Amino acid sequence: MDDRFPPELMLYYNSLPIKDRVYKVRGMGVGLSATGEHGEIVVYLEGMENPKSAKPPHPERGFAEWRFREIEPPKEAEEFAEELADATQ
């Protein structure tokens, strides 16, 4: 994870993620850029609720998904891998 945020970002967030900590994603969405246009995919983290954007449709401020890496595959991926392994034996 990249945890280098500009200091002025704290004006818009209650809390920021820290490198080398494990977080659980509670949701995802499309974030808004500074101009109010739809931007990149953002994640919302368990235990971190940040203020909503002042720009309509007023989504919660999330974190760019590229800042994180997956440490556990989704359950569906695990189940598919198990089914595939069983089928090839």
C-alpha positions as CSV (number, residue, x, y, z in Angstrom):
1,M,0.0,0.0,0.0
2,D,1.1,3.5,-0.7
3,D,0.5,5.7,2.4
4,R,2.0,8.9,1.2
5,F,-0.7,11.5,1.4
6,P,-0.3,15.3,1.2
7,P,-0.8,16.9,4.6
8,E,-3.6,19.1,3.4
9,L,-5.7,16.0,2.7
10,M,-6.5,15.8,6.4
11,L,-8.8,18.7,5.8
12,Y,-11.1,16.3,4.0
13,Y,-10.6,13.0,5.9
14,N,-11.1,11.9,9.5
15,S,-8.5,9.1,9.1
16,L,-6.0,7.7,6.6
17,P,-4.7,4.2,6.1
18,I,-1.2,3.4,7.2
19,K,1.3,1.2,5.3
20,D,1.8,-2.4,6.5
21,R,-1.5,-2.6,8.3
22,V,-4.3,-5.0,7.1
23,Y,-7.6,-3.5,6.3
24,K,-10.9,-5.1,5.4
25,V,-12.8,-3.5,2.5
26,R,-16.4,-2.7,3.4
27,G,-17.3,-1.4,-0.1
28,M,-16.2,0.1,-3.4
29,G,-17.4,2.8,-5.6
30,V,-16.5,5.4,-8.2
31,G,-14.8,8.4,-6.7
32,L,-15.1,12.0,-7.7
33,S,-12.1,14.0,-9.0
34,A,-11.3,17.5,-7.6
35,T,-13.4,18.9,-10.5
36,G,-16.4,16.8,-9.5
37,E,-16.1,14.4,-12.4
38,H,-16.2,10.7,-11.9
39,G,-12.7,9.5,-11.3
40,E,-11.0,6.3,-10.2
41,I,-12.3,3.3,-8.3
42,V,-12.2,3.9,-4.6
43,V,-12.4,1.5,-1.6
44,Y,-14.1,2.1,1.7
45,L,-12.4,0.5,4.7
46,E,-13.9,-1.1,7.8
47,G,-13.5,1.2,10.8
48,M,-12.8,4.3,8.7
49,E,-15.8,6.5,7.9
50,N,-14.8,9.7,6.3
51,P,-16.9,12.8,5.5
52,K,-19.0,12.9,2.4
53,S,-18.0,15.0,-0.6
54,A,-19.5,18.5,-1.0
55,K,-20.1,17.7,-4.7
56,P,-23.2,15.9,-5.8
57,P,-24.1,13.0,-5.4
58,H,-22.1,13.5,-2.2
59,P,-20.3,10.1,-1.9
60,E,-18.2,9.3,1.1
61,R,-14.5,10.1,0.5
62,G,-12.7,6.8,-0.2
63,F,-9.2,5.7,-1.1
64,A,-7.9,4.9,-4.5
65,E,-7.9,1.1,-5.0
66,W,-4.4,1.2,-6.6
67,R,-3.0,2.0,-3.2
68,F,-3.8,-1.5,-1.9
69,R,-2.9,-5.0,-2.6
70,E,-5.1,-8.1,-2.1
71,I,-3.8,-10.5,0.6
72,E,-6.6,-13.0,0.5
73,P,-8.4,-13.9,-2.7
74,P,-12.2,-13.5,-2.6
75,K,-14.1,-16.6,-1.4
76,E,-15.4,-17.2,-4.9
77,A,-11.9,-17.4,-6.3
78,E,-10.9,-19.9,-3.7
79,E,-13.9,-22.1,-4.3
80,F,-13.3,-22.0,-8.1
81,A,-9.7,-22.9,-7.6
82,E,-10.7,-25.9,-5.4
83,E,-13.3,-27.0,-8.0
84,L,-10.7,-26.8,-10.8
85,A,-8.2,-28.7,-8.8
86,D,-10.8,-31.4,-8.0
87,A,-11.8,-31.6,-11.7
88,T,-8.2,-32.1,-12.9
89,Q,-7.3,-34.9,-10.5
